[in-house]
Amino acid sequence: MSRTRVHSLLVSSDGYAAGDHVTFEKPIGDAGALFGRFDGRVIHGIHGVEEPVTVDNALFSMWGQGVGAEIMGRRKFGPQTGEWPDDGWTGWWGDAPPFRTPVFVLTHHPRDVIEFDNGTSFHFVDASPEEALRLAQTAAGGLDVRIGGGPSTVSEFLKADLVDFLHLAIVPIVLGAGVRIWDDLAGLEERFSVESISTASGLTHQLWNRNPHHPR
């Protein structure tokens, strides 16, 4: 059965996973310190474990394993708001986005599909979490669907009780402001079993697996 997964979501000690103001120069707003702890290329989808083989790299390498489609929010795709400008923007990732699968971008302003030679395609849909997940599951062909972020999108899918697995990397910094993932999610832990492991880098990885007695 296809699962819905969240991977490599970096979260500060006070629960923030992105800054408030996304710009071309600041893809995650003022939360850039979250990505200053280690090589972010694994998080962004380089398949396989980089050298040296560490616990961090091994856990981050799960990002692409068994995934057949992704769902992301519009702010993960780009900083634009409102109607799409005619600026040639195709995402942060250049000519070879790391996804290699269909990606469904949630937006109230649909646009034409963007396709790349490496198998990545961006589909812009105005859909509820449930509707977007059905589209992604069909495109995934029996493989899992990854909820790629940002944190607001992850929270929406958690509130809709659509997530089966969640991998968080807690970074020991305090941001004090930004976009949180835990608001209005009291009691979430009752749906999951949670394991934690801390590594030499200072990160604490949390693996949330849906409890068998709490199916969705």
N, C-alpha and C positions, 0 to 999 in steps of 0.2 A: 504494500500500500504506500502511495506517495505521502511523504511527510512535508510539513512546512517548517523551515529552519531559519534561524538567525545566527550569523557567524561573525566573530571577530568584532563585536561592537565594543568600542573603547568608551569607558565611563569613568568620570572622575570620582574621587572618594565621596563627594557630596551629590553624586547622582546625575551630573550633567554629561551629555554625550555630543553636544555641538554648541556653537555660539549662536547668538541671536541674528547677526547680520552677515549673511553670505554675500561675498563679492567675488569678482574674478581673481583678485589677489588673495582672498581668504576663503577657500572652498568650504571650510567648516566654521566660518565666522571667527570669533575671537577665542576659539577653543583649540588653537593650533598646538598648544603645549601637550595635548593628549597624544599627538603623533611624534613628539620629540624624544621618545624613549627608546625607539628601536627602528629598524628598517621597515617602512610601511609598505614596501612592494608586495610582501606576502599577503598582507591584509587586502590589497587591491586585486589579488587574484592570480599571482604567479603560481602555477600549478606545480606541486612537489615541494619538498622540504629543502630549504637553502642551507648551505654550509656556513658555520658549523651546525650540526644537528642539535638543537636545543629543545627543551620542552615548549618554549614559546613558539618557535618555528613549526614544530610538529603540530601543535594545536591550531595555529593559524592556517596550516596547509589543508585542514578539513574544509576550508572555504569552498572549494570547487568539487569535492568528491561526491559523485552521485547526484549532482544538481543538473536539472534539465531546463530550468527557467528561473528568472529573477523578477521580483516586483520591487520598485523603488519609488520614493516620492520625488516630486519635481525638483526640490532643492538639492537632491543628490545629483540630478542630471545637470543642473546649471543654476546660475544666480538670477536669471530673468524672472520677471513677474508679469502677470496680465497676458495679453495676446503675444504670441511668439514673434519676435522681431525677425526681419529678413537679414540676419547677420552671419549666416553660415555656420552657426554653432552646432556641433555634433556631440557635445559632452566633453568632460574633462580629460578624456583618455586618448585623444589623438586618432590616428588611422587604424589602430588595432586595439580596441577596448578589450579588457581581460575576460569578459564574461563568456564569450564563445557560445552563447545560447540566446534565445529570445528574451528580451527584457521589457517588462511592462511598466511604463512611467505613468504614475497617477497625476492627472492634471485636469483642470476644468477647461483647458484650451487644447483640444486634440490637434494633431498635425500629421503629415504623411509619415509613413514608416521610414526609418533610416537603417540601411543594411550595410554590413561590412564583409570583406572577403573571408574573415576568420570565423564566420558563423554567428557573430553578434548581430542582433537586430533590435532596434528600439521601437516599441509600439506605444503610442500615446493614447491613454484611455481615461475617460471620465466614468469612474466605476466605484462602487462600494468595495470594501475589503473582500466581502464574499464573492462579488461578481469578478473582481480582479483575480482572485485565487482560482476560480473556475476556469478563466481564460488561461492562466499560467499552467494549471494542471493539464489542460488539454495540450498545450504547446510542449510541455515537458515530456510527454509520451511515456508516462509511468515512472519517471525519475522524480526526485524531490524538487520542491520549489523553495528558493531562498528569498527571504524578506531582507533586502539589502540596506534598508534605511532610507532616510535618516531616522533619528530617534522618534520623531512624531509619527512616522509611518509604522515603526515597530510598535509603538504604544497603541496605535489604532488596531493593529492585528492582535495584540495581546488582549485588549478590551473586548474584541469580538470573539475571543477564545478560539483563535485559529492557528496558534503556534504550537508545534509539537516539541521543538528543541530550541534552546537559546544558549549561545556561547557569549559570555561577557568577559572582557578583560578590564579589571578595575585598576586604574592608574593612580598611584598615591600622590595626587595633587588635588588642591581645592580650587575650583574655578569661581564659585560664588554667584555665577549667573550663567544664563544660556538656556538650552532646551533640555529638560529632564525627561527620563523615560518612565519614572515610577508614579507620576501623578495620577490619581483616580484609579489605582490598581491595588487597593488594599485587599489582602487575602489571596493575592496571586500565587504565593508559594504553596497554597493548599492543592493546586492543580499539578504540581511538579515535585520530583525529587531533585535535590540540589547538591552537587558536589563541588568542592573548592580545592584549588591547589595554588600555592604561591611559588614563584620561581626566583632565581637569582637576580633577575632584572628588576625585581620589585613589583612585578605585576601579580595580581591574584586573578586566576581564571575561575569562572563559575560556569558549570555545565548544568543546565536545567533541562531535565527530561520529563515529558508528560507522564504522570502516574497512570499505570494500566487501569486502575479503578476510576479514572476520571477521563474517559474518552470524549472526544469532541463530536 
